[in-house]
Amino acid sequence: MMEFLVKKILLSIPATFVTTAAFAQSKLIPTAVPEISALEGTAAVAALAAIVLFAWERNRRAA
């Protein structure tokens, strides 16, 4: 498992450099993005956690 994570991390480093360089050289004008409050962010994380836990429990009971 640890070897897989190390390989994944090492393979993602060049991709990060390539995309960073591509965005740095682009002539795109930054646009405004909607802000999200701490409450909304926490609610979104809680909703995702609930979905994951629900799927996990369903798979556990099915096994």
C-alpha atoms as one frame of an Amber mdcrd trajectory, in Angstrom:
protein
   0.000   0.000   0.000   2.785   2.393   0.916   4.575   1.719  -2.384   1.408
   2.575  -4.274   1.063   5.903  -2.458   4.704   6.794  -3.038   4.381   6.008
  -6.755   1.200   8.032  -6.987   2.793  11.024  -5.289   5.926  10.822  -7.417
   3.864  10.614 -10.601   1.719  13.591  -9.628   4.665  15.944  -9.084   5.537
  16.371 -12.810   1.856  16.846 -13.658   1.672  19.631 -11.092   4.681  21.381
 -12.599   3.310  21.066 -16.132  -0.116  22.459 -15.270   1.389  25.246 -13.168
   3.655  26.270 -16.040   0.772  26.126 -18.511  -1.393  28.389 -16.368   1.486
  30.759 -15.686   2.050  31.296 -19.406  -1.603  31.624 -20.346  -3.152  35.012
 -20.966  -6.351  34.191 -19.109  -7.906  36.987 -17.122  -8.732  35.930 -13.576
 -12.450  35.917 -12.890 -14.287  36.307  -9.652 -15.326  33.126  -7.903 -18.208
  32.847  -5.473 -17.168  32.888  -1.846 -18.217  30.121   0.499 -18.750  30.669
   4.194 -17.363  28.396   6.885 -20.878  27.161   7.634 -21.524  26.228   4.011
 -18.139  24.533   3.740 -18.746  22.534   6.887 -22.190  21.538   5.642 -20.714
  20.375   2.329 -18.059  18.271   4.080 -20.705  16.818   6.397 -22.905  15.910
   3.440 -20.027  14.160   1.670 -19.081  12.323   4.860 -22.686  11.170   5.298
 -22.787   9.817   1.742 -19.484   7.965   2.175 -20.524   6.510   5.526 -23.893
   5.460   4.134 -22.264   3.670   1.179 -19.686   2.059   3.452 -22.344   0.766
   5.858 -24.476  -0.524   2.996 -21.528  -2.424   1.532 -20.578  -3.755   4.973
 -24.065  -5.130   5.566 -24.218  -6.651   2.090 -20.984  -8.576   2.659
